[in-house]
């Protein structure tokens, strides 16, 4: 494999890994917000408060 191709492949892999980590963080934050909303609903907190604290939409909260 020539050096340019190898370097390009390594760079592509690095970008892919960074993108995967970023997506994982976003998904983890979303799951944490859903869990918080679930607990707040169980405590009968108002939907407006749940929306404000979790940044979830009304539709997302109602599906929980």
N, CA, C and O atoms as a GROMACS GRO file, in nm:
protein
  256
    1UNK      N    1   0.086  -0.117   0.000
    1UNK     CA    2   0.000   0.000   0.000
    1UNK      C    3   0.091   0.123   0.000
    1UNK      O    4   0.186   0.130   0.077
    2UNK      N    5   0.061   0.219  -0.086
    2UNK     CA    6   0.147   0.337  -0.090
    2UNK      C    7   0.121   0.427   0.030
    2UNK      O    8   0.015   0.421   0.091
    3UNK      N    9   0.218   0.510   0.063
    3UNK     CA   10   0.213   0.593   0.184
    3UNK      C   11   0.094   0.688   0.185
    3UNK      O   12   0.033   0.709   0.290
    4UNK      N   13   0.060   0.746   0.069
    4UNK     CA   14  -0.053   0.839   0.062
    4UNK      C   15  -0.186   0.771   0.091
    4UNK      O   16  -0.271   0.825   0.161
    5UNK      N   17  -0.201   0.653   0.037
    5UNK     CA   18  -0.324   0.576   0.059
    5UNK      C   19  -0.335   0.535   0.206
    5UNK      O   20  -0.443   0.543   0.265
    6UNK      N   21  -0.223   0.491   0.262
    6UNK     CA   22  -0.222   0.450   0.403
    6UNK      C   23  -0.257   0.568   0.493
    6UNK      O   24  -0.336   0.554   0.586
    7UNK      N   25  -0.198   0.684   0.465
    7UNK     CA   26  -0.225   0.803   0.546
    7UNK      C   27  -0.372   0.844   0.534
    7UNK      O   28  -0.435   0.880   0.633
    8UNK      N   29  -0.427   0.837   0.412
    8UNK     CA   30  -0.567   0.870   0.390
    8UNK      C   31  -0.660   0.775   0.464
    8UNK      O   32  -0.762   0.817   0.520
    9UNK      N   33  -0.624   0.649   0.464
    9UNK     CA   34  -0.705   0.549   0.534
    9UNK      C   35  -0.701   0.573   0.686
    9UNK      O   36  -0.805   0.568   0.752
   10UNK      N   37  -0.583   0.600   0.738
   10UNK     CA   38  -0.570   0.629   0.882
   10UNK      C   39  -0.651   0.752   0.921
   10UNK      O   40  -0.717   0.754   1.024
   11UNK      N   41  -0.645   0.854   0.837
   11UNK     CA   42  -0.720   0.977   0.864
   11UNK      C   43  -0.870   0.949   0.861
   11UNK      O   44  -0.945   0.999   0.945
   12UNK      N   45  -0.915   0.868   0.765
   12UNK     CA   46  -1.055   0.831   0.756
   12UNK      C   47  -1.101   0.753   0.878
   12UNK      O   48  -1.211   0.776   0.929
   13UNK      N   49  -1.019   0.662   0.924
   13UNK     CA   50  -1.052   0.586   1.044
   13UNK      C   51  -1.062   0.677   1.165
   13UNK      O   52  -1.152   0.662   1.248
   14UNK      N   53  -0.968   0.771   1.176
   14UNK     CA   54  -0.968   0.865   1.289
   14UNK      C   55  -1.096   0.948   1.288
   14UNK      O   56  -1.158   0.967   1.393
   15UNK      N   57  -1.135   0.997   1.172
   15UNK     CA   58  -1.257   1.077   1.160
   15UNK      C   59  -1.378   0.991   1.196
   15UNK      O   60  -1.469   1.038   1.265
   16UNK      N   61  -1.380   0.866   1.151
   16UNK     CA   62  -1.491   0.775   1.182
   16UNK      C   63  -1.504   0.750   1.332
   16UNK      O   64  -1.614   0.748   1.386
   17UNK      N   65  -1.391   0.730   1.396
   17UNK     CA   66  -1.392   0.706   1.541
   17UNK      C   67  -1.443   0.830   1.614
   17UNK      O   68  -1.525   0.818   1.705
   18UNK      N   69  -1.395   0.947   1.577
   18UNK     CA   70  -1.439   1.071   1.641
   18UNK      C   71  -1.589   1.092   1.622
   18UNK      O   72  -1.658   1.133   1.714
   19UNK      N   73  -1.637   1.065   1.501
   19UNK     CA   74  -1.780   1.080   1.472
   19UNK      C   75  -1.862   0.982   1.557
   19UNK      O   76  -1.966   1.018   1.611
   20UNK      N   77  -1.815   0.859   1.568
   20UNK     CA   78  -1.884   0.759   1.649
   20UNK      C   79  -1.890   0.798   1.796
   20UNK      O   80  -1.992   0.778   1.861
   21UNK      N   81  -1.782   0.852   1.846
   21UNK     CA   82  -1.782   0.897   1.986
   21UNK      C   83  -1.880   1.011   2.008
   21UNK      O   84  -1.952   1.013   2.108
   22UNK      N   85  -1.883   1.106   1.916
   22UNK     CA   86  -1.975   1.219   1.927
   22UNK      C   87  -2.120   1.171   1.924
   22UNK      O   88  -2.203   1.216   2.003
   23UNK      N   89  -2.149   1.079   1.834
   23UNK     CA   90  -2.285   1.024   1.827
   23UNK      C   91  -2.320   0.949   1.956
   23UNK      O   92  -2.433   0.956   2.003
   24UNK      N   93  -2.224   0.878   2.011
   24UNK     CA   94  -2.246   0.806   2.136
   24UNK      C   95  -2.275   0.900   2.251
   24UNK      O   96  -2.360   0.871   2.336
   25UNK      N   97  -2.205   1.012   2.256
   25UNK     CA   98  -2.230   1.110   2.362
   25UNK      C   99  -2.371   1.167   2.350
   25UNK      O  100  -2.441   1.180   2.450
   26UNK      N  101  -2.411   1.200   2.229
   26UNK     CA  102  -2.545   1.256   2.206
   26UNK      C  103  -2.651   1.154   2.248
   26UNK      O  104  -2.748   1.188   2.315
   27UNK      N  105  -2.631   1.029   2.209
   27UNK     CA  106  -2.728   0.925   2.245
   27UNK      C  107  -2.732   0.905   2.396
   27UNK      O  108  -2.840   0.886   2.453
   28UNK      N  109  -2.617   0.908   2.461
   28UNK     CA  110  -2.612   0.894   2.606
   28UNK      C  111  -2.683   1.007   2.678
   28UNK      O  112  -2.753   0.985   2.776
   29UNK      N  113  -2.664   1.129   2.628
   29UNK     CA  114  -2.732   1.244   2.688
   29UNK      C  115  -2.883   1.232   2.672
   29UNK      O  116  -2.958   1.265   2.764
   30UNK      N  117  -2.927   1.184   2.558
   30UNK     CA  118  -3.070   1.166   2.532
   30UNK      C  119  -3.127   1.061   2.627
   30UNK      O  120  -3.235   1.080   2.684
   31UNK      N  121  -3.056   0.951   2.645
   31UNK     CA  122  -3.102   0.846   2.735
   31UNK      C  123  -3.110   0.896   2.879
   31UNK      O  124  -3.201   0.859   2.953
   32UNK      N  125  -3.014   0.979   2.919
   32UNK     CA  126  -3.015   1.036   3.054
   32UNK      C  127  -3.136   1.127   3.072
   32UNK      O  128  -3.200   1.125   3.176
   33UNK      N  129  -3.167   1.207   2.969
   33UNK     CA  130  -3.284   1.296   2.975
   33UNK      C  131  -3.412   1.214   2.985
   33UNK      O  132  -3.503   1.252   3.059
   34UNK      N  133  -3.420   1.105   2.912
   34UNK     CA  134  -3.539   1.019   2.916
   34UNK      C  135  -3.555   0.958   3.054
   34UNK      O  136  -3.666   0.952   3.107
   35UNK      N  137  -3.447   0.912   3.113
   35UNK     CA  138  -3.452   0.854   3.247
   35UNK      C  139  -3.495   0.959   3.349
   35UNK      O  140  -3.575   0.931   3.438
   36UNK      N  141  -3.442   1.080   3.337
   36UNK     CA  142  -3.482   1.188   3.427
   36UNK      C  143  -3.631   1.219   3.412
   36UNK      O  144  -3.702   1.236   3.511
   37UNK      N  145  -3.677   1.225   3.289
   37UNK     CA  146  -3.819   1.252   3.263
   37UNK      C  147  -3.905   1.141   3.323
   37UNK      O  148  -4.011   1.168   3.380
   38UNK      N  149  -3.861   1.018   3.310
   38UNK     CA  150  -3.936   0.904   3.366
   38UNK      C  151  -3.950   0.919   3.519
   38UNK      O  152  -4.057   0.896   3.574
   39UNK      N  153  -3.842   0.958   3.584
   39UNK     CA  154  -3.847   0.976   3.730
   39UNK      C  155  -3.934   1.095   3.767
   39UNK      O  156  -4.010   1.088   3.864
   40UNK      N  157  -3.924   1.203   3.691
   40UNK     CA  158  -4.005   1.321   3.720
   40UNK      C  159  -4.154   1.292   3.699
   40UNK      O  160  -4.238   1.338   3.776
   41UNK      N  161  -4.187   1.215   3.595
   41UNK     CA  162  -4.327   1.177   3.573
   41UNK      C  163  -4.377   1.092   3.688
   41UNK      O  164  -4.490   1.108   3.733
   42UNK      N  165  -4.294   1.001   3.736
   42UNK     CA  166  -4.332   0.915   3.849
   42UNK      C  167  -4.358   0.998   3.974
   42UNK      O  168  -4.439   0.960   4.059
   43UNK      N  169  -4.290   1.112   3.986
   43UNK     CA  170  -4.310   1.203   4.099
   43UNK      C  171  -4.420   1.306   4.072
   43UNK      O  172  -4.439   1.400   4.150
   44UNK      N  173  -4.491   1.288   3.960
   44UNK     CA  174  -4.602   1.377   3.921
   44UNK      C  175  -4.560   1.523   3.903
   44UNK      O  176  -4.636   1.614   3.937
   45UNK      N  177  -4.441   1.545   3.850
   45UNK     CA  178  -4.397   1.681   3.819
   45UNK      C  179  -4.475   1.730   3.697
   45UNK      O  180  -4.510   1.650   3.610
   46UNK      N  181  -4.501   1.859   3.688
   46UNK     CA  182  -4.572   1.914   3.572
   46UNK      C  183  -4.492   1.893   3.443
   46UNK      O  184  -4.369   1.899   3.443
   47UNK      N  185  -4.564   1.868   3.334
   47UNK     CA  186  -4.499   1.844   3.205
   47UNK      C  187  -4.410   1.961   3.164
   47UNK      O  188  -4.303   1.940   3.108
   48UNK      N  189  -4.453   2.083   3.192
   48UNK     CA  190  -4.373   2.200   3.156
   48UNK      C  191  -4.238   2.198   3.226
   48UNK      O  192  -4.136   2.234   3.167
   49UNK      N  193  -4.237   2.156   3.350
   49UNK     CA  194  -4.113   2.148   3.427
   49UNK      C  195  -4.023   2.037   3.370
   49UNK      O  196  -3.902   2.055   3.357
   50UNK      N  197  -4.082   1.924   3.337
   50UNK     CA  198  -4.005   1.814   3.279
   50UNK      C  199  -3.942   1.858   3.148
   50UNK      O  200  -3.825   1.830   3.122
   51UNK      N  201  -4.020   1.928   3.065
   51UNK     CA  202  -3.968   1.977   2.937
   51UNK      C  203  -3.851   2.072   2.960
   51UNK      O  204  -3.750   2.064   2.890
   52UNK      N  205  -3.864   2.161   3.056
   52UNK     CA  206  -3.760   2.260   3.083
   52UNK      C  207  -3.631   2.193   3.133
   52UNK      O  208  -3.522   2.231   3.090
   53UNK      N  209  -3.644   2.096   3.221
   53UNK     CA  210  -3.526   2.033   3.280
   53UNK      C  211  -3.459   1.931   3.189
   53UNK      O  212  -3.338   1.911   3.198
   54UNK      N  213  -3.535   1.867   3.101
   54UNK     CA  214  -3.479   1.760   3.019
   54UNK      C  215  -3.454   1.801   2.874
   54UNK      O  216  -3.381   1.733   2.802
   55UNK      N  217  -3.515   1.911   2.832
   55UNK     CA  218  -3.508   1.956   2.692
   55UNK      C  219  -3.574   1.857   2.596
   55UNK      O  220  -3.545   1.857   2.476
   56UNK      N  221  -3.662   1.772   2.648
   56UNK     CA  222  -3.738   1.682   2.564
   56UNK      C  223  -3.866   1.752   2.520
   56UNK      O  224  -3.913   1.845   2.586
   57UNK      N  225  -3.921   1.708   2.408
   57UNK     CA  226  -4.046   1.765   2.361
   57UNK      C  227  -4.163   1.703   2.437
   57UNK      O  228  -4.149   1.598   2.500
   58UNK      N  229  -4.277   1.769   2.429
   58UNK     CA  230  -4.398   1.717   2.493
   58UNK      C  231  -4.430   1.577   2.439
   58UNK      O  232  -4.464   1.488   2.516
   59UNK      N  233  -4.418   1.559   2.310
   59UNK     CA  234  -4.446   1.430   2.248
   59UNK      C  235  -4.351   1.322   2.302
   59UNK      O  236  -4.394   1.210   2.332
   60UNK      N  237  -4.223   1.355   2.315
   60UNK     CA  238  -4.126   1.258   2.366
   60UNK      C  239  -4.160   1.219   2.510
   60UNK      O  240  -4.149   1.102   2.547
   61UNK      N  241  -4.199   1.316   2.590
   61UNK     CA  242  -4.232   1.290   2.731
   61UNK      C  243  -4.358   1.205   2.742
   61UNK      O  244  -4.366   1.114   2.824
   62UNK      N  245  -4.457   1.236   2.660
   62UNK     CA  246  -4.583   1.160   2.667
   62UNK      C  247  -4.564   1.015   2.625
   62UNK      O  248  -4.642   0.929   2.667
   63UNK      N  249  -4.464   0.985   2.545
   63UNK     CA  250  -4.438   0.847   2.502
   63UNK      C  251  -4.367   0.764   2.608
   63UNK      O  252  -4.357   0.642   2.597
   64UNK      N  253  -4.318   0.831   2.710
   64UNK     CA  254  -4.243   0.760   2.816
   64UNK      C  255  -4.341   0.690   2.908
   64UNK      O  256  -4.299   0.625   3.004
   0.00000   0.00000   0.00000
